[in-house]
């Protein structure tokens, strides 16, 4: 059975990540968006753009705080306390602290 992580807004499922690879400390997977993800997709696109530009860390932090302030990442064992998640279409990669 595949390892599936969930992305939640409160109790609403907004996405699932099916793990396909690991390269410590990063996990990689296939991302399946659920209806609530449409609201957050522009934030993930913007955070990747800012991350790749690598010139305005404060702007990136401001955008990413909107992600972590609204969403929770839940492992098969339960929620994690801190995470850094990137979503690009059907791909996701992240690292976390339990």
C-alpha positions as CSV (number, residue, x, y, z in Angstrom):
1,X,0.0,0.0,0.0
2,X,1.3,3.5,-0.9
3,X,2.1,6.0,1.7
4,X,-0.3,8.9,1.4
5,X,0.1,12.3,3.1
6,X,-2.9,14.7,3.4
7,X,-3.1,18.4,3.0
8,X,-5.9,19.8,5.1
9,X,-7.6,23.1,5.7
10,X,-9.2,22.5,9.1
11,X,-11.0,19.2,8.5
12,X,-11.4,19.7,4.8
13,X,-9.1,17.6,2.5
14,X,-7.5,19.9,-0.1
15,X,-4.9,17.5,-1.5
16,X,-3.1,14.2,-1.2
17,X,0.5,13.3,-1.8
18,X,1.4,9.8,-2.7
19,X,5.1,9.3,-1.8
20,X,7.2,8.1,-4.8
21,X,10.7,8.8,-3.6
22,X,12.8,9.9,-0.6
23,X,16.1,11.8,-0.5
24,X,16.6,12.8,3.1
25,X,15.3,15.2,4.2
26,X,13.0,15.6,1.2
27,X,10.1,13.4,0.3
28,X,8.7,13.5,-3.3
29,X,5.3,12.4,-4.5
30,X,2.4,12.6,-6.9
31,X,0.0,15.4,-5.9
32,X,-3.8,15.0,-6.2
33,X,-5.7,18.2,-5.8
34,X,-9.1,18.1,-4.2
35,X,-11.8,20.9,-4.7
36,X,-10.4,23.2,-1.9
37,X,-6.9,23.3,-3.5
38,X,-8.0,25.8,-6.2
39,X,-7.8,28.6,-3.6
40,X,-4.2,27.8,-2.7
41,X,-2.8,26.9,-6.1
42,X,-1.9,30.5,-6.9
43,X,0.0,30.8,-3.6
44,X,2.0,27.7,-4.4
45,X,2.8,29.0,-7.9
46,X,3.9,32.3,-6.5
47,X,6.0,30.8,-3.8
48,X,7.9,28.6,-6.4
49,X,8.4,31.7,-8.6
50,X,9.9,33.6,-5.7
51,X,12.0,30.7,-4.5
52,X,13.4,30.2,-8.0
53,X,14.1,33.9,-8.4
54,X,16.2,33.7,-5.2
55,X,16.3,37.4,-4.7
56,X,13.6,38.4,-2.2
57,X,13.5,36.0,0.8
58,X,11.1,38.3,2.7
59,X,8.5,38.2,-0.2
60,X,8.8,34.4,-0.3
61,X,8.3,34.1,3.5
62,X,5.2,36.4,3.3
63,X,3.6,34.2,0.7
64,X,4.6,30.9,2.3
65,X,3.2,32.0,5.7
66,X,-0.2,32.2,4.0
67,X,0.2,28.5,3.2
68,X,1.3,27.4,6.6
69,X,-1.2,29.6,8.3
70,X,-4.1,28.0,6.5
71,X,-3.0,24.4,5.8
72,X,-1.8,21.4,7.8
73,X,0.3,18.5,6.5
74,X,-0.7,15.2,7.9
75,X,1.4,12.1,7.7
76,X,-0.1,8.6,7.9
77,X,0.9,8.8,11.7
78,X,-0.7,12.2,12.3
79,X,-0.1,15.9,11.8
80,X,3.4,17.4,11.6
81,X,4.4,20.6,13.4
82,X,6.4,22.3,10.7
83,X,6.7,21.7,7.0
84,X,8.1,23.1,3.8
85,X,5.9,22.0,0.9
86,X,6.2,22.8,-2.8
87,X,3.5,21.9,-5.2
88,X,3.9,22.2,-9.0
89,X,1.0,20.7,-10.9
90,X,0.8,17.0,-10.2
91,X,4.2,16.9,-8.3
92,X,4.9,17.7,-4.7
93,X,8.1,17.7,-2.6
94,X,8.5,18.5,1.1
95,X,10.4,18.2,4.3
96,X,9.0,18.3,7.8
97,X,9.5,18.2,11.5
98,X,7.2,15.8,13.3
